[in-house]
Amino acid sequence: DPSVPGQPVTVSATISAVPNAPTDGRMRFTASSGESCFDDTPTPTSVFTATYACALSFAAGGVTTITAEYIGSTAHAFSAAAPVTHTTTANTVFVNGFEAP
């Protein structure tokens, strides 16, 4: 889970629908720190499920909350997942050859 600032982090969400998985629509991933990305091309994982994914990069260290929202399509309605957290560790700074506290 932890990443370093600037490192791309792949986020994904799987959506289920009956009678069939979405083949269109858009998934939006939004971080509480302001970053966001979209995926318009779901990958089918079964008859009833499809996975959306994209990459976020965080500029600073800290803990952020990421929310996935399926914006919907003509056949499937809006849906949102419970938020998850991600930790980005700050780059280590060395002072006089020693790690700074």
C-alpha positions as CSV (number, residue, x, y, z in Angstrom):
1,D,0.0,0.0,0.0
2,P,2.5,2.7,0.8
3,S,4.0,4.6,-2.2
4,V,6.4,7.5,-2.4
5,P,5.6,10.9,-3.8
6,G,5.3,10.9,-7.6
7,Q,5.1,7.1,-7.9
8,P,2.0,6.0,-9.9
9,V,-0.5,4.0,-7.9
10,T,-3.0,1.8,-9.8
11,V,-6.4,2.0,-8.3
12,S,-9.2,-0.3,-9.4
13,A,-12.9,-1.0,-8.7
14,T,-15.1,-3.9,-9.8
15,I,-18.7,-3.3,-10.5
16,S,-21.4,-6.0,-10.6
17,A,-24.7,-5.7,-12.5
18,V,-27.5,-8.0,-13.6
19,P,-28.4,-9.2,-16.2
20,N,-24.9,-8.2,-17.5
21,A,-21.7,-6.4,-16.6
22,P,-21.3,-2.8,-17.9
23,T,-19.5,-2.5,-21.2
24,D,-19.5,1.3,-21.1
25,G,-19.8,4.1,-18.6
26,R,-17.1,5.8,-16.6
27,M,-15.4,5.2,-13.3
28,R,-14.0,8.2,-11.5
29,F,-11.4,7.8,-8.7
30,T,-11.0,10.8,-6.5
31,A,-8.5,11.3,-3.7
32,S,-9.2,13.6,-0.7
33,S,-5.9,15.3,-1.6
34,G,-7.3,16.5,-4.9
35,E,-5.9,14.0,-7.4
36,S,-8.4,12.1,-9.8
37,C,-8.4,9.8,-12.7
38,F,-11.0,8.2,-15.0
39,D,-11.4,4.9,-16.8
40,D,-13.9,4.6,-19.7
41,T,-12.9,1.1,-20.8
42,P,-14.0,-1.6,-18.4
43,T,-12.3,-5.0,-18.4
44,P,-14.9,-7.8,-18.2
45,T,-14.1,-10.2,-15.3
46,S,-17.3,-12.3,-15.6
47,V,-20.8,-12.1,-17.2
48,F,-21.9,-10.0,-14.2
49,T,-18.7,-8.0,-13.3
50,A,-16.3,-5.6,-14.9
51,T,-13.2,-3.9,-13.5
52,Y,-12.1,-0.3,-14.1
53,A,-8.6,1.0,-13.3
54,C,-6.3,4.0,-13.7
55,A,-3.3,5.5,-12.0
56,L,-3.0,8.3,-9.4
57,S,0.3,10.0,-8.4
58,F,0.5,11.8,-5.1
59,A,2.7,14.9,-4.7
60,A,3.3,14.8,-1.0
61,G,3.5,12.3,1.9
62,G,0.5,11.5,4.1
63,V,-2.7,9.5,4.2
64,T,-5.4,10.2,1.6
65,T,-8.9,8.8,1.1
66,I,-9.8,7.5,-2.3
67,T,-13.4,7.1,-3.5
68,A,-14.5,5.2,-6.6
69,E,-17.7,6.3,-8.4
70,Y,-19.3,4.7,-11.4
71,I,-20.8,7.6,-13.2
72,G,-23.2,5.3,-15.1
73,S,-24.4,4.7,-18.6
74,T,-27.6,4.3,-20.6
75,A,-28.1,0.8,-19.1
76,H,-26.5,1.1,-15.6
77,A,-27.1,3.7,-12.8
78,F,-24.7,5.7,-10.7
79,S,-22.9,3.8,-7.9
80,A,-20.3,4.6,-5.4
81,A,-17.9,2.4,-3.3
82,A,-16.9,3.0,0.3
83,P,-13.8,5.1,0.5
84,V,-10.4,3.4,1.1
85,T,-7.2,5.0,2.4
86,H,-3.7,5.1,0.9
87,T,-0.5,6.1,2.5
88,T,2.3,8.0,0.7
89,T,5.5,8.2,2.6
90,A,7.6,11.3,2.4
91,N,11.0,11.0,0.8
92,T,13.7,10.5,3.4
93,V,16.0,13.5,3.9
94,F,19.6,13.0,5.0
95,V,21.4,15.6,7.0
96,N,25.2,15.3,7.3
97,G,24.9,11.7,6.1
98,F,22.3,10.8,8.7
99,E,18.6,10.4,8.4
100,A,16.7,13.4,9.7
101,P,14.0,12.8,12.2
